[in-house]
Amino acid sequence: MRCFLWGILLTSLLATVSCTKKGGSTGEKVLQLGTPAKVKGFDPIEASDLYSGNEVARVYEGLLQFHYLKRPYELVPNLAAEMPKVSNEGLTYTFKLKKGVLFHDNQCFPGTKGREMVAKDVEYSLKRLADPKLQSKGWWLLDGKIKGLNEWREKYSDAEKVNYEEEIPGMQVLDTYVIQFTLVKPFPQFLYAFAMPFTYVVPREAVEFYGDSFLNNPVGTGPFMTGQYTQANTIIYKKFHKYRDEYYPSEGAEGDEAAGLLKSAGKKIPFVDKIKVTIMPESQPMWLNFLKGNIDAMAIPKDNFNQAMVGGVLNEDFKKKGITEVKKVGLDVTFIAFNHENKLFKNNLKLRAAMSLAFDREFMNKNFYNGISIPAQSIIPPNIAGYIDGYVGPFQNFDLEKAKKLLAEAGYPEGKKLPEITYHFKYDTTGRQNAEAIKQMMGNIGINLKLIGVTWPELVKVVNTKQAMMYGMAWGADYPDAENFLQLLYSPNAAPGSNGSNYNDPEFDKKYEEAVVLPDGPERTKKYEELYKYAAEKVPLIYGFHRVNYVLEHGWFRNYKFIEFDHGVAKYWDIDLEAKDKLKPNL
């Protein structure tokens, strides 16, 4: 995602450890990654959050991917042999696939040997994404875009069984290794879909063999493979030794060579033998393990920021131990969502505006984001066309008196006669502190929030089923285009789609539809800017922050570069076992 990044997350954890014993390393490279939440499973069409997407991308792959090193971000082939041929009118996309790409060995195949991936697998995987019975949250990617696909979906919405053999006009398998898509109308962002986990390719044999348990039995073409997923606190991946010949990039952005990011240029990937993912909901155990050298890298937790960074510079003691920092300026936005299907919030601009004015961004930034994140004025983040530098929304500045006045005009002076408002959040130490701060802020104008802390899967469920009144969320870019953020407010994407707030504004929808069909250029940017202002003025969400973080890494971790679209990038990472043996004893 990227896909949904649920909860107002303050750390993103990344860790690497090699298997060692007294006297040195075993020679086996084991990459250990930390994640703050359990994943839902390994079905690509269910990869609607960052955590699930990251795990899915170790096993499965899509037609395209983002170049790991180049900036600005650039799409490059993955399962595709080359970038697709696009017709002059922008309606037809023809993909040629790489030959000799194998699915993992698995009991779903005859003789347990994985077969070659072909164009029919791509067609099947996209039909699964569109299948009305499966209700994928990723349907928004294809909705209204491919000729005949919506009609196919509608035809089987009430049928007992969906016919995957029925031909779809806009999705044609031309031969074993060629598939062609025809769009209903031009959509310049169409190619980005093929770099997202939702469209990753799965074999039909695995889906049919495992049935309802396919979610927990991944069978892909990716550089790593794993066994049955059991919702345990660790996931072990092993290198797929039949992985095709793929190589580390030989070119990158300015500064990459000086940073040592091209030392692995041209070498076959992946570099590590295993990946161990450990689920660690709390940041402090991660931080303590990092300091001991048992974790390779992690984002600095808010409570340890001043320990690591002194005056904006890395602590000298850290530098002496070989630790370095990487600054992360994310293409994201945090926000508090209203459920617009609830009559309390629907068409109640003054109530929403009052609550936004009561939200003290300066306090939240200082106490939860180390004072370095960027207060959000609307839905689009900086560094994307459509963001307006210097713009201040009419209800984004902290103003209690104005908030109280609007609350009274909404019919609830001092909060009187206001029904109870529940606020769902992902429960952990930081999430609880964050929610309590929000509760106190709303209490300052007479609004009482009932806090409901839940697990990650429970949070996803209440939002998908439209049961939450309010909840904390964040969205990280799936691709570098404002459309990816604006679609969070587009009414056809209502839950269980990406518009989890169920915002429904015909005027916004009209402006959105006019903008997204335009090619990249001044006209589209102007319309994006209009939508940016509209989304600020209508307050469909309480906007929080565009986050800035620092990742610290030990001196034995190789090839790490921050990339916003980070699905599948572990194949580029490496561990210098000799450097680790030298550096770790000095921690």
C-alpha positions in Angstrom: 0.0 0.0 0.0 1.3 1.1 -0.5 -2.0 0.1 0.9 -3.8 1.1 4.1 -1.6 2.1 7.0 -4.0 1.7 9.9 -3.7 3.6 13.2 -1.6 6.7 13.9 1.6 4.7 13.9 4.7 6.4 15.4 7.4 3.9 14.5 8.1 1.6 11.6 10.3 -1.2 12.6 13.0 -2.8 10.6 15.5 -5.3 11.9 18.2 -7.6 10.8 20.1 -10.3 12.7 22.5 -13.0 11.6 22.6 -16.5 13.2 25.7 -16.5 15.3 27.4 -18.6 17.9 30.4 -18.1 20.1 33.5 -17.3 18.0 31.7 -15.8 15.1 29.0 -16.2 12.4 27.7 -19.5 11.0 27.9 -18.1 7.5 24.1 -18.2 7.1 22.6 -14.8 6.6 19.3 -14.4 8.4 17.4 -11.1 8.0 15.1 -10.4 10.9 12.3 -7.9 10.5 10.1 -6.5 13.1 6.5 -5.6 12.6 4.1 -3.9 15.2 1.0 -5.9 14.2 -0.1 -9.4 13.2 -1.0 -9.7 9.5 -4.3 -11.0 8.3 -2.8 -13.6 6.0 -1.1 -14.0 2.6 -3.8 -13.6 0.0 -2.7 -10.6 -2.2 -6.3 -9.4 -2.7 -6.6 -9.0 1.1 -3.3 -7.0 1.4 -5.1 -3.8 2.4 -2.7 -2.6 5.1 1.1 -2.0 5.2 1.8 -5.0 7.4 0.0 -7.6 5.2 1.4 -6.0 2.1 5.0 -6.3 3.3 4.6 -10.0 4.1 2.7 -10.8 0.9 5.4 -9.1 -1.1 8.1 -11.5 0.1 6.3 -14.4 -1.5 4.3 -12.9 -4.4 5.2 -10.5 -7.2 3.4 -8.2 -9.7 4.0 -7.3 -13.3 5.8 -4.1 -12.3 7.8 -2.6 -9.4 9.4 0.7 -8.4 13.1 1.0 -9.2 14.8 0.6 -5.8 17.3 3.4 -6.1 16.1 5.9 -8.7 14.4 9.2 -7.7 12.0 10.5 -8.8 10.3 7.1 -8.5 10.2 5.1 -11.7 8.2 2.0 -12.6 10.2 -0.9 -14.0 9.4 -4.5 -15.1 9.1 -7.2 -12.5 7.2 -10.3 -13.8 6.8 -8.4 -17.1 9.7 -8.8 -19.6 9.5 -5.1 -20.5 7.4 -2.0 -19.9 4.0 -2.5 -21.7 3.2 -1.1 -25.1 0.5 1.6 -24.7 -1.7 2.7 -27.6 -1.6 6.3 -28.7 -5.0 7.0 -27.2 -4.0 5.6 -23.9 -6.6 2.8 -23.9 -4.7 -0.4 -24.7 -1.9 -1.8 -22.6 0.0 -4.9 -23.8 2.3 -6.8 -21.4 4.8 -9.4 -22.4 5.8 -11.7 -19.5 9.2 -13.1 -18.6 9.7 -16.7 -19.5 10.8 -19.4 -17.1 9.3 -17.7 -14.0 8.4 -20.5 -11.6 5.9 -20.8 -8.8 7.2 -22.2 -5.5 7.2 -25.9 -5.1 4.0 -26.9 -3.3 1.7 -29.8 -2.8 -1.0 -28.0 -4.8 1.0 -28.9 -8.0 1.4 -32.4 -9.5 4.5 -33.9 -8.0 4.8 -30.9 -5.7 6.9 -29.1 -8.3 6.0 -25.5 -9.1 5.1 -24.8 -12.7 5.9 -21.9 -14.9 3.8 -18.7 -14.5 1.9 -17.6 -17.7 -0.5 -14.9 -18.8 -3.5 -17.0 -17.8 -2.3 -16.6 -14.2 -2.3 -12.8 -14.5 -5.9 -12.9 -15.9 -7.0 -15.3 -13.1 -5.5 -13.1 -10.4 -7.2 -10.0 -11.6 -10.5 -11.7 -11.8 -10.1 -12.7 -8.2 -9.6 -9.1 -7.3 -12.8 -8.2 -9.1 -14.8 -11.3 -7.8 -17.9 -9.9 -6.0 -17.9 -12.9 -3.7 -14.4 -12.1 -2.4 -15.1 -8.4 -1.6 -11.4 -7.3 -1.9 -10.6 -3.9 -0.5 -8.4 -3.5 -3.6 -11.3 -3.4 -6.0 -11.0 0.4 -6.2 -7.8 -0.1 -8.3 -9.8 -1.6 -11.2 -13.3 -0.3 -10.6 -14.6 1.4 -13.8 -11.3 1.0 -15.6 -11.1 -2.2 -17.7 -13.7 -2.7 -20.4 -16.3 -5.3 -19.4 -14.9 -6.0 -15.9 -17.5 -4.1 -14.0 -20.3 -5.8 -16.0 -18.7 -9.2 -15.3 -18.6 -8.3 -11.6 -22.2 -7.1 -11.5 -23.4 -10.2 -13.4 -22.2 -12.5 -10.7 -23.0 -10.4 -7.7 -26.1 -12.5 -6.9 -25.1 -15.7 -8.6 -24.2 -18.8 -6.6 -20.9 -19.2 -8.4 -18.6 -16.9 -10.4 -17.6 -18.1 -13.9 -13.9 -17.4 -14.2 -13.9 -18.9 -17.7 -16.1 -16.2 -19.2 -14.1 -13.9 -21.4 -13.8 -10.2 -20.5 -13.5 -7.8 -23.5 -10.9 -5.6 -21.8 -8.7 -8.5 -20.5 -7.4 -10.7 -23.3 -4.7 -13.4 -23.1 -3.1 -13.1 -26.6 -0.7 -16.0 -26.1 1.1 -17.9 -23.4 3.2 -14.9 -22.4 1.1 -11.9 -23.5 -1.9 -10.3 -21.9 -3.6 -7.1 -23.1 -5.9 -4.7 -21.2 -8.3 -2.3 -22.8 -9.6 0.6 -20.7 -13.0 2.2 -20.7 -11.4 5.6 -20.8 -7.9 7.0 -20.4 -6.6 6.6 -16.8 -2.9 7.8 -16.5 -2.5 6.1 -13.1 -3.4 2.6 -14.4 0.1 1.2 -14.5 0.7 1.9 -10.8 -1.8 -0.8 -10.0 0.6 -3.5 -11.2 3.2 -2.6 -8.6 0.7 -3.1 -5.7 0.2 -6.3 -3.7 -3.5 -6.4 -4.7 -2.6 -7.4 -8.3 0.2 -9.9 -7.4 0.0 -13.1 -9.3 -1.3 -16.3 -7.7 -1.7 -19.8 -9.2 -5.3 -21.1 -9.5 -4.2 -24.6 -8.3 -3.3 -23.2 -4.9 -6.5 -21.3 -4.5 -8.6 -24.3 -5.3 -6.4 -26.8 -3.4 -6.4 -24.9 -0.2 -9.9 -23.4 -0.4 -10.8 -21.2 2.6 -7.3 -21.7 4.0 -5.5 -20.3 0.9 -5.1 -17.1 3.0 -2.6 -19.0 5.2 -0.8 -21.1 2.5 1.1 -18.7 0.3 2.4 -20.0 -3.1 4.0 -17.3 -5.2 6.9 -16.6 -7.6 8.8 -14.3 -5.1 12.4 -14.5 -3.9 11.3 -16.1 -0.6 8.9 -18.8 0.4 7.3 -19.8 3.7 5.1 -22.6 5.0 1.6 -22.4 6.5 0.9 -19.2 8.3 -0.5 -19.9 11.8 -0.9 -16.4 13.3 2.1 -17.1 15.5 4.4 -14.2 16.6 7.1 -15.2 14.1 7.2 -15.9 10.4 10.2 -17.7 8.8 11.0 -17.3 5.1 13.7 -19.2 3.2 15.3 -18.2 -0.1 13.6 -19.6 -3.1 16.5 -21.4 -4.8 14.7 -21.6 -8.1 14.2 -17.9 -8.2 14.9 -16.5 -11.7 18.1 -14.6 -12.5 17.4 -11.1 -11.1 20.1 -8.6 -10.2 20.8 -5.6 -8.0 20.4 -2.3 -9.8 23.5 -0.9 -11.6 22.3 2.7 -11.5 20.6 5.0 -9.0 20.0 8.5 -7.8 22.6 11.2 -7.1 24.6 10.3 -4.0 23.9 6.6 -4.1 27.4 5.7 -5.2 29.0 7.8 -2.5 26.7 6.2 0.0 27.8 2.7 -1.0 24.5 1.8 -2.4 26.0 0.6 -5.7 28.6 -1.8 -4.3 26.2 -4.7 -5.0 25.5 -3.5 -8.6 24.9 -6.4 -11.0 25.0 -9.1 -8.3 22.2 -11.7 -8.3 19.5 -11.3 -5.7 18.3 -12.1 -3.0 21.4 -11.9 -0.8 20.1 -13.4 2.5 19.3 -17.0 3.1 16.4 -16.5 5.5 14.1 -13.8 6.8 12.6 -14.0 10.3 9.7 -11.6 11.0 8.9 -11.0 14.6 5.7 -9.3 15.7 6.6 -6.7 18.4 3.7 -4.4 19.3 5.7 -2.2 21.6 8.7 0.0 20.6 10.7 -0.1 23.8 11.7 -3.8 23.6 12.7 -3.2 20.0 14.8 -0.2 21.0 16.6 -2.1 23.8 17.4 -4.9 21.4 18.7 -2.4 18.9 21.1 -0.9 21.4 22.4 -4.4 22.1 22.9 -5.1 18.4 20.3 -7.8 18.2 18.3 -5.6 15.8 19.9 -4.2 12.7 17.8 -1.1 12.2 14.7 0.7 13.4 12.9 4.0 13.4 13.7 6.0 16.5 10.8 5.7 18.9 9.3 9.0 20.1 10.4 8.4 23.7 14.0 7.8 22.6 14.4 10.6 20.1 16.4 13.0 22.3 18.7 10.1 23.3 19.6 9.4 19.7 19.5 12.9 18.1 21.1 15.9 19.7 20.3 19.2 18.1 19.2 17.4 15.0 22.5 15.4 14.8 23.1 11.8 15.6 24.6 11.2 19.1 28.4 10.9 18.9 28.3 7.7 21.0 26.1 6.1 18.4 28.4 7.1 15.6 31.4 5.6 17.4 29.6 2.3 17.4 29.1 2.3 13.7 25.5 3.4 13.8 24.2 5.7 11.0 20.9 7.5 10.4 18.6 7.8 7.4 16.0 10.5 7.3 12.5 9.4 6.2 10.2 12.1 4.8 7.1 10.0 4.0 4.4 10.5 1.4 1.7 10.0 3.9 -1.0 11.6 6.0 -2.4 10.7 9.4 -6.0 11.6 10.3 -9.0 11.0 12.5 -11.8 9.6 10.5 -15.5 10.3 10.9 -18.0 7.7 9.8 -20.1 9.7 7.4 -22.9 7.1 7.3 -23.6 8.1 11.0 -26.3 10.7 11.0 -24.3 12.7 13.6 -21.5 13.5 11.2 -23.3 13.3 7.8 -23.8 16.8 6.4 -22.7 18.3 9.8 -19.9 20.5 8.7 -19.9 22.7 11.8 -19.6 19.7 14.2 -16.7 18.3 12.2 -15.0 21.7 11.9 -15.4 22.3 15.7 -13.7 19.0 16.4 -10.9 19.8 14.0 -10.3 23.2 15.6 -10.1 21.5 19.0 -7.3 19.2 17.8 -4.0 20.8 19.0 -1.5 19.8 16.3 1.4 21.6 18.0 0.9 19.6 21.1 0.5 16.3 19.2 3.6 17.0 17.1 5.8 17.8 20.1 4.6 14.8 22.2 4.1 12.1 19.5 6.3 13.1 16.5 9.3 14.7 18.2 8.2 18.1 16.8 9.6 17.3 13.3 6.5 16.2 11.4 4.5 18.5 9.1 1.0 19.5 10.2 -1.4 18.4 7.5 -3.8 21.0 6.1 -5.6 18.6 3.8 -5.4 15.1 2.3 -2.4 15.5 -0.1 1.2 15.3 1.3 4.2 17.4 0.3 6.3 16.4 -2.7 3.3 15.5 -4.8 1.6 17.7 -7.4 -1.5 19.1 -5.9 0.0 19.9 -2.5 -0.1 23.7 -1.8 3.0 24.9 0.1 2.0 27.5 2.7 -1.7 26.9 2.5 -3.5 26.9 5.9 -7.0 25.3 6.0 -9.9 27.2 7.6 -10.3 24.7 10.4 -6.8 23.3 10.8 -5.4 25.8 13.4 -6.0 25.2 17.1 -8.7 27.6 18.2 -10.9 26.6 21.2 -13.1 29.7 21.2 -14.0 29.3 17.5 -14.5 25.5 18.1 -17.0 26.2 20.9 -18.8 28.7 18.8 -19.2 26.3 15.9 -20.3 23.5 18.2 -23.0 25.7 19.6 -24.1 26.6 16.0 -24.2 22.9 15.2 -26.8 22.5 17.9 -24.7 21.3 20.8 -23.6 24.2 23.0 -20.9 23.0 25.4 -21.6 19.5 24.1 -25.1 19.4 25.5 -27.5 16.9 23.9 -24.6 15.4 22.0 -24.8 11.6 21.7 -21.9 9.5 22.9 -19.1 9.3 20.4 -16.9 6.2 20.3 -13.3 6.3 19.1 -11.6 3.1 18.0 -7.8 2.9 18.0 -5.1 0.2 17.7 -4.2 -0.6 21.3 -0.6 -0.3 22.3 1.2 2.1 24.7 1.6 4.9 22.2 -1.9 4.3 20.7 -3.5 4.6 24.2 -1.5 7.8 25.0 -2.5 9.3 21.6 -6.2 8.4 22.1 -6.2 9.8 25.6 -4.7 13.1 24.4 -7.5 13.3 21.7 -10.2 12.6 24.3 -8.9 15.4 26.5 -8.8 17.8 23.6 -12.4 17.1 22.6 -13.4 17.4 26.3 -12.1 21.0 26.3 -15.1 21.9 24.2 -17.6 19.6 25.9 -17.4 16.6 23.7 -16.9 13.2 25.5 -15.2 10.5 23.6 -15.5 6.8 24.7 -12.2 5.2 23.8 -12.2 1.7 22.5 -8.7 0.1 22.1 -8.7 -3.0 19.9 -6.3 -5.3 18.1 -5.3 -4.7 14.6 -7.6 -7.3 13.0 -10.5 -6.0 15.2 -9.8 -2.4 14.0 -9.8 -3.5 10.4 -13.1 -5.4 10.9 -15.0 -2.5 12.5 -14.0 -0.1 9.8 -14.7 -2.5 7.0 -18.2 -3.2 8.4 -18.9 0.5 9.0 -19.3 0.0 12.8 -16.9 2.6 14.1 -18.1 6.2 14.7 -14.5 7.6 14.7 -11.1 6.0 14.5 -7.4 6.9 14.0 -5.8 6.1 10.7 -3.0 6.9 8.3 -2.5 6.5 4.6 0.9 5.9 3.0 1.2 6.4 -0.8 0.7 3.4 -3.1 2.2 5.5 -5.9 3.4 9.1 -6.3 0.2 10.7 -7.5 -2.4 12.8 -5.6 -5.2 10.6 -7.0 -4.0 7.9 -4.5 -4.9 10.2 -1.6 -8.0 11.9 -3.1 -9.6 8.5 -3.7 -9.9 8.1 0.0 -12.8 10.5 -0.2 -14.4 9.2 -3.4 -17.8 7.8 -2.6 -17.7 4.6 -4.8 -14.7 3.6 -2.7 -16.8 3.4 0.6 -16.0 0.6 3.0 -15.0 -2.1 2.6 -13.1 -0.1 0.0 -10.4 2.5 0.7 -12.9 5.3 1.7 -13.3 3.9 5.2 -14.9 7.1 6.4 -17.7 6.6 3.8 -17.6 10.2 2.8 -20.2 11.0 0.1 -20.0 14.3 -1.6 -21.3 14.5 -5.2 -19.4 17.8 -5.8 -16.1 16.2 -4.7 -16.8 13.1 -6.8 -17.4 15.2 -9.9 -14.2 17.2 -9.4 -12.3 14.0 -8.7 -13.6 12.3 -11.9 -12.6 15.3 -14.0 -9.1 15.4 -12.6 -8.0 11.8 -12.7 -8.5 11.2 -16.4 -6.2 14.1 -17.3 -2.5 13.4 -18.2 0.2 14.7 -15.9 0.6 18.4 -16.4 -0.5 21.9 -15.3 -4.2 21.4 -16.0 -4.3 18.2 -13.8 -2.2 19.9 -11.1 -4.6 22.8 -11.0 -7.6 20.5 -10.5 -5.7 18.6 -7.8 -5.0 21.9 -6.0 -8.7 22.7 -6.1 -9.5 19.3 -4.6 -6.9 19.9 -2.0 -8.6 23.1 -0.9 -12.1 21.6 -1.1 -11.0 18.7 1.1 -9.7 21.2 3.7 -12.8 23.3 3.7 -15.3 20.5 4.0 -13.4 18.7 6.9 -14.3 15.1 6.0 -11.5 14.1 8.3 -9.4 15.7 11.1 -6.1 16.0 9.4 -3.0 15.1 11.5 0.5 15.0 10.1 2.8 14.2 7.2 5.3 12.2 9.2 9.1 12.5 9.3 11.2 9.8 10.9 14.8 8.8 11.4 15.9 5.2 10.9 19.1 4.1 12.6 21.1 1.2 11.2 24.1 -0.8 12.4 27.3 -0.9 10.4 26.8 -4.5 9.2 23.5 -3.8 7.4 23.9 -3.2 3.7 22.0 -1.6 0.8 19.2 0.0 2.9 17.7 3.1 1.2 14.4 4.5 2.2 11.8 3.9 -0.4 8.1 4.9 0.0 6.9 2.0 -2.0 8.8 -0.7 -0.1 6.9 -3.9 -0.9 9.4 -6.6 -1.8 12.6 -4.6 -1.3 14.1 -7.1 1.2 15.6 -8.9 -1.8 18.1 -6.1 -2.1 19.3 -6.1 1.5 22.4 -7.8 2.7 24.3 -8.5 5.9 28.1 -8.2 6.2 28.8 -11.0 8.6 32.4 -10.0 9.0 31.5 -6.5 9.9 28.9 -7.7 12.4 31.5 -9.9 14.1 33.7 -6.9 14.5 31.1 -4.3 15.5 28.6 -6.1 17.7 31.0 -6.9 20.6 31.7 -3.2 21.1 28.1 -2.2 21.7 
